[in-house]
Amino acid sequence: MNLCHFYPFISRTFGVAIFGSLAQLAIAPPSLAIELDLSAFNSVGDVEAIGNAANLSNNSLFNDDAPDPDSNFNFSGNPAVSENTLTSALPQFNSGDLDGSNPLGFDAVDEGSAIQNTVTVNAGDVLSFDWRFLTNEDPALIDPTNPFSNDIGDYAFIAIDGNIDQRIEVKDNEGAFTASGTNYDLEVSGRFSRTFMSDQTIDLSIGVVDIRDPFNSSAFQVSNAAIQPIPFGISTNQSAVVLFGGVGLILWRRHRRHSQRNQ
Protein backbone atom coordinates (compact mmCIF):
# COMPACT_ATOMS: atom_id res chain seq x y z
CA MET A 1 0.00 0.00 0.00
CA ASN A 2 1.39 3.40 -0.98
CA LEU A 3 0.98 5.85 1.88
CA CYS A 4 1.32 8.74 -0.52
CA HIS A 5 -2.08 7.87 -2.02
CA PHE A 6 -3.62 8.62 1.34
CA TYR A 7 -1.64 11.81 1.91
CA PRO A 8 -4.40 14.27 0.80
CA PHE A 9 -6.83 12.62 3.25
CA ILE A 10 -4.27 12.68 6.07
CA SER A 11 -3.40 16.31 5.37
CA ARG A 12 -7.04 17.39 5.37
CA THR A 13 -7.71 15.44 8.57
CA PHE A 14 -4.84 17.07 10.42
CA GLY A 15 -5.83 20.46 9.08
CA VAL A 16 -9.32 20.10 10.47
CA ALA A 17 -7.94 18.79 13.77
CA ILE A 18 -5.51 21.67 14.12
CA PHE A 19 -8.17 24.25 13.36
CA GLY A 20 -10.65 22.61 15.70
CA SER A 21 -8.12 22.32 18.49
CA LEU A 22 -7.14 25.97 18.29
CA ALA A 23 -10.77 27.05 18.04
CA GLN A 24 -11.64 25.08 21.15
CA LEU A 25 -8.82 26.73 23.05
CA ALA A 26 -9.81 30.20 21.89
CA ILE A 27 -13.59 29.96 22.22
CA ALA A 28 -15.16 28.94 25.51
CA PRO A 29 -18.95 29.32 25.38
CA PRO A 30 -20.25 31.16 28.48
CA SER A 31 -22.75 28.33 28.98
CA LEU A 32 -19.83 26.07 29.98
CA ALA A 33 -18.84 28.32 32.89
CA ILE A 34 -19.36 26.77 36.32
CA GLU A 35 -20.63 29.26 38.87
CA LEU A 36 -18.61 29.51 42.05
CA ASP A 37 -20.95 29.42 45.05
CA LEU A 38 -19.46 32.05 47.36
CA SER A 39 -22.22 31.48 49.91
CA ALA A 40 -20.59 28.08 50.60
CA PHE A 41 -17.27 29.75 51.48
CA ASN A 42 -16.08 30.17 55.04
CA SER A 43 -16.61 33.75 56.16
CA VAL A 44 -15.39 36.02 58.92
CA GLY A 45 -16.47 39.58 59.72
CA ASP A 46 -19.00 41.54 57.71
CA VAL A 47 -19.87 39.26 54.80
CA GLU A 48 -23.05 38.96 52.75
CA ALA A 49 -22.77 36.18 50.15
CA ILE A 50 -25.50 35.05 47.76
CA GLY A 51 -24.73 32.56 45.00
CA ASN A 52 -21.77 33.71 42.92
CA ALA A 53 -21.65 37.18 44.53
CA ALA A 54 -20.41 38.53 47.85
CA ASN A 55 -20.24 41.87 49.67
CA LEU A 56 -17.58 42.47 52.33
CA SER A 57 -16.73 45.54 54.41
CA ASN A 58 -14.29 46.53 57.14
CA ASN A 59 -17.00 48.36 59.07
CA SER A 60 -16.86 47.45 62.78
CA LEU A 61 -20.30 48.81 63.81
CA PHE A 62 -18.53 51.30 66.09
CA ASN A 63 -19.53 54.61 64.49
CA ASP A 64 -16.77 54.15 61.92
CA ASP A 65 -18.18 56.83 59.61
CA ALA A 66 -19.92 59.22 62.02
CA PRO A 67 -22.18 61.08 61.68
CA ASP A 68 -23.40 58.60 59.05
CA PRO A 69 -24.79 55.40 60.61
CA ASP A 70 -22.86 52.14 60.30
CA SER A 71 -25.91 50.56 58.65
CA ASN A 72 -25.11 52.59 55.53
CA PHE A 73 -21.84 50.73 55.06
CA ASN A 74 -22.16 47.37 56.83
CA PHE A 75 -23.79 44.60 54.76
CA SER A 76 -24.58 41.81 57.21
CA GLY A 77 -25.03 43.33 60.64
CA ASN A 78 -21.84 41.58 61.77
CA PRO A 79 -18.80 43.70 62.63
CA ALA A 80 -15.42 43.44 60.97
CA VAL A 81 -12.94 41.49 63.10
CA SER A 82 -9.48 42.17 64.45
CA GLU A 83 -6.37 41.33 62.45
CA ASN A 84 -5.62 38.31 64.64
CA THR A 85 -9.13 36.91 64.26
CA LEU A 86 -9.05 37.56 60.53
CA THR A 87 -5.75 35.79 59.83
CA SER A 88 -6.70 32.92 62.16
CA ALA A 89 -9.70 32.27 59.90
CA LEU A 90 -7.49 32.14 56.79
CA PRO A 91 -5.49 28.86 56.85
CA GLN A 92 -2.71 30.14 54.60
CA PHE A 93 -2.03 33.34 56.58
CA ASN A 94 -0.25 34.19 59.81
CA SER A 95 -0.66 37.24 62.00
CA GLY A 96 1.08 40.19 60.37
CA ASP A 97 1.01 38.78 56.83
CA LEU A 98 -1.56 41.35 55.71
CA ASP A 99 0.27 44.36 57.18
CA GLY A 100 1.93 46.91 54.93
CA SER A 101 5.64 47.71 54.85
CA ASN A 102 5.77 50.99 56.79
CA PRO A 103 8.85 50.63 59.06
CA LEU A 104 7.07 52.21 62.03
CA GLY A 105 4.04 49.98 61.72
CA PHE A 106 1.60 52.57 60.43
CA ASP A 107 0.44 50.14 57.74
CA ALA A 108 -0.72 47.54 60.25
CA VAL A 109 -4.14 46.00 59.67
CA ASP A 110 -6.66 47.13 62.29
CA GLU A 111 -9.66 45.04 61.22
CA GLY A 112 -11.24 43.37 58.23
CA SER A 113 -13.50 40.73 56.72
CA ALA A 114 -12.90 37.83 54.33
CA ILE A 115 -14.19 34.69 52.67
CA GLN A 116 -12.11 31.57 52.08
CA ASN A 117 -12.45 28.09 50.62
CA THR A 118 -10.59 25.45 48.64
CA VAL A 119 -11.39 25.24 44.93
CA THR A 120 -10.49 22.39 42.58
CA VAL A 121 -9.41 23.37 39.07
CA ASN A 122 -8.18 21.46 36.02
CA ALA A 123 -5.42 22.37 33.59
CA GLY A 124 -6.59 25.24 31.41
CA ASP A 125 -9.44 26.32 33.72
CA VAL A 126 -9.96 30.06 34.14
CA LEU A 127 -11.11 31.46 37.48
CA SER A 128 -12.70 34.89 37.11
CA PHE A 129 -15.05 37.40 38.68
CA ASP A 130 -15.98 41.08 38.53
CA TRP A 131 -15.07 43.28 41.50
CA ARG A 132 -15.83 46.73 42.86
CA PHE A 133 -13.85 48.47 45.61
CA LEU A 134 -15.73 51.12 47.60
CA THR A 135 -14.28 53.53 50.16
CA ASN A 136 -14.93 56.57 52.33
CA GLU A 137 -11.21 57.28 52.63
CA ASP A 138 -9.66 60.28 50.89
CA PRO A 139 -6.66 59.13 48.83
CA ALA A 140 -5.20 62.64 48.91
CA LEU A 141 -4.69 62.38 52.68
CA ILE A 142 -2.46 59.30 52.37
CA ASP A 143 1.21 60.30 52.14
CA PRO A 144 3.68 57.50 51.32
CA THR A 145 6.62 59.88 51.94
CA ASN A 146 5.62 60.48 55.57
CA PRO A 147 6.88 57.68 57.86
CA PHE A 148 4.25 58.69 60.43
CA SER A 149 1.41 58.13 57.96
CA ASN A 150 0.12 54.89 56.48
CA ASP A 151 1.36 54.42 52.93
CA ILE A 152 -1.48 52.59 51.19
CA GLY A 153 -4.81 53.14 52.93
CA ASP A 154 -7.50 50.48 53.15
CA TYR A 155 -7.24 47.69 50.61
CA ALA A 156 -8.95 44.60 49.26
CA PHE A 157 -7.03 41.45 48.45
CA ILE A 158 -7.38 38.30 46.36
CA ALA A 159 -5.05 35.52 47.49
CA ILE A 160 -4.28 32.07 46.09
CA ASP A 161 -2.54 29.61 48.41
CA GLY A 162 -1.65 32.42 50.81
CA ASN A 163 0.01 34.58 48.15
CA ILE A 164 -1.73 37.87 47.42
CA ASP A 165 -2.38 37.73 43.68
CA GLN A 166 -3.98 41.17 43.50
CA ARG A 167 -4.27 43.99 46.00
CA ILE A 168 -6.59 46.94 45.37
CA GLU A 169 -5.39 49.89 47.48
CA VAL A 170 -6.93 53.29 48.16
CA LYS A 171 -3.71 55.18 47.39
CA ASP A 172 -2.72 53.08 44.39
CA ASN A 173 -6.09 53.80 42.72
CA GLU A 174 -6.22 57.51 43.53
CA GLY A 175 -6.57 58.55 39.89
CA ALA A 176 -9.03 55.76 39.03
CA PHE A 177 -11.72 56.42 41.62
CA THR A 178 -15.06 57.90 40.58
CA ALA A 179 -17.96 59.14 42.69
CA SER A 180 -19.96 56.15 43.87
CA GLY A 181 -23.68 55.71 43.40
CA THR A 182 -23.76 53.76 46.67
CA ASN A 183 -23.59 55.03 50.24
CA TYR A 184 -19.81 55.04 49.90
CA ASP A 185 -17.99 58.11 48.56
CA LEU A 186 -15.69 56.59 45.93
CA GLU A 187 -15.44 53.42 43.85
CA VAL A 188 -13.25 51.66 41.33
CA SER A 189 -14.04 48.43 39.50
CA GLY A 190 -12.29 45.74 37.51
CA ARG A 191 -12.17 42.06 36.65
CA PHE A 192 -9.99 39.33 38.10
CA SER A 193 -8.95 36.39 35.90
CA ARG A 194 -6.40 33.63 36.35
CA THR A 195 -5.64 30.58 34.17
CA PHE A 196 -4.31 27.41 35.81
CA MET A 197 -1.76 25.28 34.00
CA SER A 198 -2.27 22.05 35.96
CA ASP A 199 -4.88 20.06 37.86
CA GLN A 200 -4.82 21.24 41.46
CA THR A 201 -6.77 22.29 44.52
CA ILE A 202 -6.16 25.91 45.49
CA ASP A 203 -6.92 27.91 48.62
CA LEU A 204 -8.82 31.04 47.56
CA SER A 205 -9.17 33.98 49.96
CA ILE A 206 -10.89 37.30 49.25
CA GLY A 207 -11.00 40.12 51.79
CA VAL A 208 -10.95 43.79 52.67
CA VAL A 209 -8.99 45.38 55.53
CA ASP A 210 -8.79 48.66 57.45
CA ILE A 211 -5.28 50.05 57.77
CA ARG A 212 -4.06 51.74 60.97
CA ASP A 213 -7.45 52.90 62.31
CA PRO A 214 -11.11 51.82 62.28
CA PHE A 215 -12.43 54.99 60.68
CA ASN A 216 -13.71 55.61 57.14
CA SER A 217 -15.03 52.25 55.98
CA SER A 218 -14.18 50.44 52.76
CA ALA A 219 -15.90 47.53 51.03
CA PHE A 220 -15.23 44.93 48.35
CA GLN A 221 -17.97 43.50 46.15
CA VAL A 222 -17.52 40.39 44.01
CA SER A 223 -19.96 39.17 41.34
CA ASN A 224 -20.15 36.61 38.53
CA ALA A 225 -17.60 34.33 40.17
CA ALA A 226 -17.07 31.32 37.90
CA ILE A 227 -14.66 28.71 36.62
CA GLN A 228 -14.44 28.46 32.84
CA PRO A 229 -13.22 25.00 31.78
CA ILE A 230 -11.65 24.16 28.44
CA PRO A 231 -14.62 23.16 26.26
CA PHE A 232 -15.34 19.73 24.79
CA GLY A 233 -12.93 18.01 27.18
CA ILE A 234 -9.87 19.02 25.15
CA SER A 235 -6.91 19.63 27.43
CA THR A 236 -4.02 21.95 26.68
CA ASN A 237 -1.66 18.97 26.30
CA GLN A 238 -3.97 17.19 23.88
CA SER A 239 -4.30 20.32 21.76
CA ALA A 240 -0.53 20.74 21.74
CA VAL A 241 -0.06 17.16 20.50
CA VAL A 242 -2.49 17.76 17.65
CA LEU A 243 -0.90 21.09 16.81
CA PHE A 244 2.71 19.89 16.74
CA GLY A 245 1.74 16.70 14.95
CA GLY A 246 0.13 18.80 12.25
CA VAL A 247 3.17 21.06 12.00
CA GLY A 248 5.37 17.98 11.62
CA LEU A 249 3.19 16.71 8.78
CA ILE A 250 3.43 20.05 6.97
CA LEU A 251 7.22 20.02 7.27
CA TRP A 252 7.33 16.44 5.97
CA ARG A 253 5.24 17.48 2.97
CA ARG A 254 7.60 20.35 2.15
CA HIS A 255 10.60 18.03 2.43
CA ARG A 256 8.93 15.48 0.11
CA ARG A 257 8.17 18.13 -2.50
CA HIS A 258 11.74 19.42 -2.35
CA SER A 259 13.10 15.88 -2.79
CA GLN A 260 10.86 15.27 -5.81
CA ARG A 261 12.10 18.48 -7.50
CA ASN A 262 15.69 17.35 -7.09
CA GLN A 263 15.12 13.90 -8.58
Contacts in CASP RR format, 6 or more apart in sequence:
PFRMAT RR
TARGET T0000
AUTHOR 0000-0000-0000
METHOD contacts of the structure
MODEL  1
MNLCHFYPFISRTFGVAIFGSLAQLAIAPPSLAIELDLSAFNSVGDVEAI
GNAANLSNNSLFNDDAPDPDSNFNFSGNPAVSENTLTSALPQFNSGDLDG
SNPLGFDAVDEGSAIQNTVTVNAGDVLSFDWRFLTNEDPALIDPTNPFSN
DIGDYAFIAIDGNIDQRIEVKDNEGAFTASGTNYDLEVSGRFSRTFMSDQ
TIDLSIGVVDIRDPFNSSAFQVSNAAIQPIPFGISTNQSAVVLFGGVGLI
LWRRHRRHSQRNQ
7 253 0 8 1.000
10 249 0 8 1.000
11 249 0 8 1.000
11 253 0 8 1.000
14 242 0 8 1.000
14 245 0 8 1.000
14 246 0 8 1.000
14 249 0 8 1.000
15 246 0 8 1.000
17 242 0 8 1.000
17 246 0 8 1.000
18 242 0 8 1.000
18 243 0 8 1.000
18 246 0 8 1.000
21 234 0 8 1.000
21 238 0 8 1.000
21 239 0 8 1.000
21 242 0 8 1.000
21 243 0 8 1.000
22 239 0 8 1.000
22 243 0 8 1.000
24 230 0 8 1.000
24 231 0 8 1.000
24 232 0 8 1.000
24 234 0 8 1.000
24 239 0 8 1.000
25 230 0 8 1.000
25 234 0 8 1.000
25 236 0 8 1.000
25 239 0 8 1.000
27 231 0 8 1.000
28 126 0 8 1.000
28 228 0 8 1.000
28 229 0 8 1.000
28 230 0 8 1.000
28 231 0 8 1.000
29 231 0 8 1.000
32 228 0 8 1.000
32 229 0 8 1.000
32 231 0 8 1.000
33 226 0 8 1.000
33 227 0 8 1.000
33 228 0 8 1.000
34 226 0 8 1.000
34 227 0 8 1.000
34 228 0 8 1.000
34 229 0 8 1.000
35 51 0 8 1.000
35 52 0 8 1.000
35 225 0 8 1.000
35 226 0 8 1.000
36 52 0 8 1.000
36 119 0 8 1.000
36 127 0 8 1.000
36 129 0 8 1.000
36 225 0 8 1.000
36 226 0 8 1.000
36 227 0 8 1.000
37 51 0 8 1.000
37 52 0 8 1.000
38 49 0 8 1.000
38 50 0 8 1.000
38 51 0 8 1.000
38 52 0 8 1.000
38 53 0 8 1.000
38 54 0 8 1.000
38 115 0 8 1.000
38 222 0 8 1.000
38 225 0 8 1.000
39 49 0 8 1.000
39 50 0 8 1.000
39 51 0 8 1.000
39 54 0 8 1.000
40 117 0 8 1.000
41 49 0 8 1.000
41 54 0 8 1.000
41 115 0 8 1.000
41 116 0 8 1.000
41 117 0 8 1.000
42 89 0 8 1.000
42 115 0 8 1.000
42 116 0 8 1.000
42 117 0 8 1.000
43 49 0 8 1.000
43 113 0 8 1.000
43 114 0 8 1.000
43 115 0 8 1.000
43 116 0 8 1.000
44 81 0 8 1.000
44 85 0 8 1.000
44 86 0 8 1.000
44 89 0 8 1.000
44 90 0 8 1.000
44 113 0 8 1.000
44 114 0 8 1.000
44 115 0 8 1.000
44 116 0 8 1.000
45 56 0 8 1.000
45 76 0 8 1.000
45 78 0 8 1.000
45 79 0 8 1.000
45 80 0 8 1.000
45 81 0 8 1.000
45 86 0 8 1.000
45 112 0 8 1.000
45 113 0 8 1.000
45 114 0 8 1.000
46 56 0 8 1.000
46 57 0 8 1.000
46 58 0 8 1.000
46 59 0 8 1.000
46 74 0 8 1.000
46 75 0 8 1.000
46 76 0 8 1.000
46 77 0 8 1.000
46 78 0 8 1.000
46 79 0 8 1.000
46 80 0 8 1.000
46 112 0 8 1.000
46 113 0 8 1.000
47 54 0 8 1.000
47 55 0 8 1.000
47 56 0 8 1.000
47 75 0 8 1.000
47 76 0 8 1.000
47 78 0 8 1.000
47 113 0 8 1.000
47 114 0 8 1.000
47 115 0 8 1.000
48 54 0 8 1.000
48 55 0 8 1.000
48 56 0 8 1.000
48 75 0 8 1.000
48 76 0 8 1.000
49 55 0 8 1.000
49 115 0 8 1.000
52 129 0 8 1.000
52 223 0 8 1.000
52 224 0 8 1.000
52 225 0 8 1.000
52 226 0 8 1.000
53 221 0 8 1.000
53 222 0 8 1.000
53 223 0 8 1.000
53 224 0 8 1.000
53 225 0 8 1.000
54 115 0 8 1.000
54 206 0 8 1.000
54 221 0 8 1.000
54 222 0 8 1.000
54 225 0 8 1.000
55 75 0 8 1.000
55 76 0 8 1.000
55 219 0 8 1.000
55 220 0 8 1.000
55 221 0 8 1.000
55 222 0 8 1.000
56 75 0 8 1.000
56 113 0 8 1.000
56 114 0 8 1.000
56 115 0 8 1.000
56 156 0 8 1.000
56 206 0 8 1.000
56 207 0 8 1.000
56 208 0 8 1.000
56 219 0 8 1.000
56 220 0 8 1.000
56 221 0 8 1.000
56 222 0 8 1.000
57 73 0 8 1.000
57 74 0 8 1.000
57 75 0 8 1.000
57 80 0 8 1.000
57 113 0 8 1.000
57 208 0 8 1.000
57 217 0 8 1.000
57 218 0 8 1.000
57 219 0 8 1.000
57 220 0 8 1.000
58 80 0 8 1.000
58 111 0 8 1.000
58 112 0 8 1.000
58 113 0 8 1.000
58 154 0 8 1.000
58 208 0 8 1.000
58 209 0 8 1.000
58 210 0 8 1.000
58 214 0 8 1.000
58 217 0 8 1.000
58 218 0 8 1.000
58 219 0 8 1.000
59 65 0 8 1.000
59 70 0 8 1.000
59 73 0 8 1.000
59 74 0 8 1.000
59 79 0 8 1.000
59 80 0 8 1.000
59 217 0 8 1.000
59 219 0 8 1.000
60 70 0 8 1.000
60 79 0 8 1.000
60 80 0 8 1.000
60 111 0 8 1.000
60 210 0 8 1.000
60 214 0 8 1.000
61 70 0 8 1.000
61 74 0 8 1.000
61 77 0 8 1.000
61 78 0 8 1.000
61 79 0 8 1.000
62 70 0 8 1.000
62 79 0 8 1.000
62 214 0 8 1.000
63 70 0 8 1.000
64 70 0 8 1.000
64 73 0 8 1.000
64 214 0 8 1.000
64 215 0 8 1.000
64 216 0 8 1.000
64 217 0 8 1.000
65 72 0 8 1.000
65 73 0 8 1.000
65 136 0 8 1.000
65 215 0 8 1.000
65 216 0 8 1.000
65 217 0 8 1.000
68 183 0 8 1.000
70 217 0 8 1.000
71 77 0 8 1.000
72 183 0 8 1.000
73 136 0 8 1.000
73 183 0 8 1.000
73 184 0 8 1.000
73 217 0 8 1.000
73 219 0 8 1.000
74 217 0 8 1.000
75 219 0 8 1.000
79 111 0 8 1.000
80 111 0 8 1.000
80 112 0 8 1.000
80 113 0 8 1.000
80 210 0 8 1.000
80 214 0 8 1.000
81 89 0 8 1.000
81 111 0 8 1.000
81 112 0 8 1.000
81 113 0 8 1.000
82 110 0 8 1.000
82 111 0 8 1.000
83 95 0 8 1.000
83 96 0 8 1.000
83 98 0 8 1.000
83 99 0 8 1.000
83 108 0 8 1.000
83 109 0 8 1.000
83 110 0 8 1.000
83 111 0 8 1.000
83 112 0 8 1.000
83 209 0 8 1.000
84 95 0 8 1.000
86 98 0 8 1.000
86 109 0 8 1.000
86 111 0 8 1.000
86 112 0 8 1.000
86 113 0 8 1.000
86 114 0 8 1.000
86 209 0 8 1.000
87 93 0 8 1.000
87 94 0 8 1.000
87 95 0 8 1.000
87 96 0 8 1.000
87 97 0 8 1.000
87 98 0 8 1.000
88 95 0 8 1.000
89 114 0 8 1.000
89 116 0 8 1.000
90 114 0 8 1.000
90 116 0 8 1.000
90 159 0 8 1.000
90 162 0 8 1.000
90 205 0 8 1.000
91 116 0 8 1.000
91 203 0 8 1.000
92 159 0 8 1.000
92 161 0 8 1.000
92 162 0 8 1.000
92 203 0 8 1.000
92 205 0 8 1.000
93 159 0 8 1.000
93 162 0 8 1.000
93 205 0 8 1.000
96 108 0 8 1.000
96 109 0 8 1.000
97 162 0 8 1.000
98 109 0 8 1.000
98 157 0 8 1.000
98 209 0 8 1.000
99 105 0 8 1.000
99 107 0 8 1.000
99 108 0 8 1.000
99 109 0 8 1.000
100 107 0 8 1.000
100 108 0 8 1.000
100 109 0 8 1.000
100 151 0 8 1.000
100 152 0 8 1.000
100 211 0 8 1.000
101 107 0 8 1.000
101 151 0 8 1.000
102 108 0 8 1.000
102 147 0 8 1.000
102 150 0 8 1.000
102 151 0 8 1.000
103 147 0 8 1.000
104 147 0 8 1.000
104 148 0 8 1.000
106 147 0 8 1.000
106 148 0 8 1.000
106 149 0 8 1.000
106 150 0 8 1.000
106 151 0 8 1.000
106 212 0 8 1.000
107 150 0 8 1.000
107 151 0 8 1.000
107 152 0 8 1.000
107 153 0 8 1.000
107 211 0 8 1.000
107 212 0 8 1.000
108 211 0 8 1.000
108 212 0 8 1.000
109 209 0 8 1.000
109 210 0 8 1.000
109 211 0 8 1.000
110 209 0 8 1.000
110 210 0 8 1.000
110 211 0 8 1.000
110 212 0 8 1.000
110 213 0 8 1.000
110 214 0 8 1.000
111 209 0 8 1.000
111 210 0 8 1.000
111 214 0 8 1.000
112 207 0 8 1.000
112 208 0 8 1.000
112 209 0 8 1.000
112 210 0 8 1.000
113 207 0 8 1.000
113 208 0 8 1.000
114 205 0 8 1.000
114 206 0 8 1.000
114 207 0 8 1.000
114 208 0 8 1.000
115 205 0 8 1.000
115 206 0 8 1.000
115 207 0 8 1.000
116 203 0 8 1.000
116 204 0 8 1.000
116 205 0 8 1.000
116 206 0 8 1.000
117 203 0 8 1.000
117 204 0 8 1.000
118 201 0 8 1.000
118 202 0 8 1.000
118 203 0 8 1.000
118 204 0 8 1.000
119 127 0 8 1.000
119 201 0 8 1.000
119 202 0 8 1.000
119 204 0 8 1.000
119 227 0 8 1.000
120 200 0 8 1.000
120 201 0 8 1.000
120 202 0 8 1.000
121 127 0 8 1.000
121 196 0 8 1.000
121 199 0 8 1.000
121 200 0 8 1.000
121 201 0 8 1.000
121 202 0 8 1.000
121 227 0 8 1.000
122 196 0 8 1.000
122 199 0 8 1.000
122 229 0 8 1.000
122 230 0 8 1.000
122 235 0 8 1.000
123 196 0 8 1.000
123 197 0 8 1.000
123 198 0 8 1.000
123 199 0 8 1.000
123 230 0 8 1.000
123 235 0 8 1.000
123 236 0 8 1.000
123 237 0 8 1.000
124 195 0 8 1.000
124 196 0 8 1.000
124 197 0 8 1.000
124 229 0 8 1.000
124 230 0 8 1.000
124 235 0 8 1.000
124 236 0 8 1.000
125 195 0 8 1.000
125 196 0 8 1.000
125 227 0 8 1.000
125 228 0 8 1.000
125 229 0 8 1.000
125 230 0 8 1.000
126 193 0 8 1.000
126 194 0 8 1.000
126 195 0 8 1.000
126 196 0 8 1.000
126 227 0 8 1.000
126 228 0 8 1.000
127 192 0 8 1.000
127 193 0 8 1.000
127 194 0 8 1.000
127 196 0 8 1.000
127 204 0 8 1.000
127 226 0 8 1.000
127 227 0 8 1.000
127 228 0 8 1.000
128 191 0 8 1.000
128 192 0 8 1.000
128 193 0 8 1.000
128 194 0 8 1.000
128 224 0 8 1.000
128 225 0 8 1.000
128 226 0 8 1.000
128 228 0 8 1.000
129 191 0 8 1.000
129 192 0 8 1.000
129 222 0 8 1.000
129 223 0 8 1.000
129 224 0 8 1.000
129 225 0 8 1.000
129 226 0 8 1.000
130 189 0 8 1.000
130 190 0 8 1.000
130 191 0 8 1.000
130 192 0 8 1.000
130 222 0 8 1.000
130 223 0 8 1.000
130 224 0 8 1.000
131 156 0 8 1.000
131 158 0 8 1.000
131 168 0 8 1.000
131 189 0 8 1.000
131 190 0 8 1.000
131 191 0 8 1.000
131 192 0 8 1.000
131 220 0 8 1.000
131 221 0 8 1.000
131 222 0 8 1.000
131 223 0 8 1.000
132 187 0 8 1.000
132 188 0 8 1.000
132 189 0 8 1.000
132 190 0 8 1.000
132 220 0 8 1.000
132 221 0 8 1.000
132 223 0 8 1.000
133 156 0 8 1.000
133 168 0 8 1.000
133 173 0 8 1.000
133 187 0 8 1.000
133 188 0 8 1.000
133 189 0 8 1.000
133 208 0 8 1.000
133 218 0 8 1.000
133 219 0 8 1.000
133 220 0 8 1.000
133 221 0 8 1.000
134 180 0 8 1.000
134 182 0 8 1.000
134 184 0 8 1.000
134 186 0 8 1.000
134 187 0 8 1.000
134 218 0 8 1.000
134 219 0 8 1.000
134 220 0 8 1.000
134 221 0 8 1.000
135 154 0 8 1.000
135 170 0 8 1.000
135 177 0 8 1.000
135 184 0 8 1.000
135 185 0 8 1.000
135 186 0 8 1.000
135 187 0 8 1.000
135 216 0 8 1.000
135 217 0 8 1.000
135 218 0 8 1.000
135 219 0 8 1.000
136 184 0 8 1.000
136 185 0 8 1.000
136 186 0 8 1.000
136 216 0 8 1.000
136 217 0 8 1.000
136 218 0 8 1.000
137 153 0 8 1.000
137 154 0 8 1.000
137 170 0 8 1.000
137 186 0 8 1.000
137 216 0 8 1.000
137 218 0 8 1.000
138 216 0 8 1.000
139 170 0 8 1.000
139 171 0 8 1.000
139 173 0 8 1.000
139 174 0 8 1.000
139 175 0 8 1.000
139 177 0 8 1.000
139 186 0 8 1.000
140 174 0 8 1.000
142 149 0 8 1.000
142 150 0 8 1.000
142 151 0 8 1.000
142 152 0 8 1.000
142 153 0 8 1.000
142 170 0 8 1.000
142 171 0 8 1.000
143 149 0 8 1.000
143 151 0 8 1.000
144 151 0 8 1.000
144 152 0 8 1.000
144 171 0 8 1.000
150 211 0 8 1.000
150 212 0 8 1.000
151 171 0 8 1.000
152 169 0 8 1.000
152 170 0 8 1.000
152 171 0 8 1.000
152 172 0 8 1.000
152 211 0 8 1.000
153 169 0 8 1.000
153 170 0 8 1.000
153 171 0 8 1.000
153 211 0 8 1.000
153 212 0 8 1.000
154 169 0 8 1.000
154 170 0 8 1.000
154 208 0 8 1.000
154 209 0 8 1.000
154 210 0 8 1.000
154 211 0 8 1.000
154 216 0 8 1.000
154 218 0 8 1.000
155 167 0 8 1.000
155 168 0 8 1.000
155 169 0 8 1.000
155 170 0 8 1.000
155 172 0 8 1.000
155 208 0 8 1.000
155 209 0 8 1.000
155 211 0 8 1.000
155 218 0 8 1.000
156 167 0 8 1.000
156 168 0 8 1.000
156 206 0 8 1.000
156 207 0 8 1.000
156 208 0 8 1.000
156 209 0 8 1.000
156 218 0 8 1.000
156 220 0 8 1.000
157 164 0 8 1.000
157 166 0 8 1.000
157 167 0 8 1.000
157 168 0 8 1.000
157 205 0 8 1.000
157 206 0 8 1.000
157 207 0 8 1.000
157 208 0 8 1.000
157 209 0 8 1.000
158 164 0 8 1.000
158 165 0 8 1.000
158 166 0 8 1.000
158 167 0 8 1.000
158 192 0 8 1.000
158 204 0 8 1.000
158 205 0 8 1.000
158 206 0 8 1.000
158 207 0 8 1.000
159 165 0 8 1.000
159 203 0 8 1.000
159 204 0 8 1.000
159 205 0 8 1.000
159 206 0 8 1.000
160 194 0 8 1.000
160 202 0 8 1.000
160 203 0 8 1.000
160 204 0 8 1.000
160 205 0 8 1.000
161 202 0 8 1.000
161 203 0 8 1.000
162 203 0 8 1.000
162 205 0 8 1.000
165 192 0 8 1.000
165 194 0 8 1.000
166 192 0 8 1.000
168 188 0 8 1.000
168 220 0 8 1.000
170 218 0 8 1.000
173 188 0 8 1.000
176 188 0 8 1.000
177 186 0 8 1.000
177 187 0 8 1.000
177 188 0 8 1.000
178 186 0 8 1.000
178 187 0 8 1.000
178 188 0 8 1.000
179 185 0 8 1.000
179 186 0 8 1.000
179 187 0 8 1.000
180 186 0 8 1.000
180 187 0 8 1.000
181 187 0 8 1.000
184 217 0 8 1.000
184 218 0 8 1.000
184 219 0 8 1.000
196 202 0 8 1.000
197 236 0 8 1.000
206 220 0 8 1.000
206 222 0 8 1.000
207 220 0 8 1.000
208 218 0 8 1.000
208 219 0 8 1.000
208 220 0 8 1.000
210 217 0 8 1.000
210 218 0 8 1.000
230 236 0 8 1.000
END
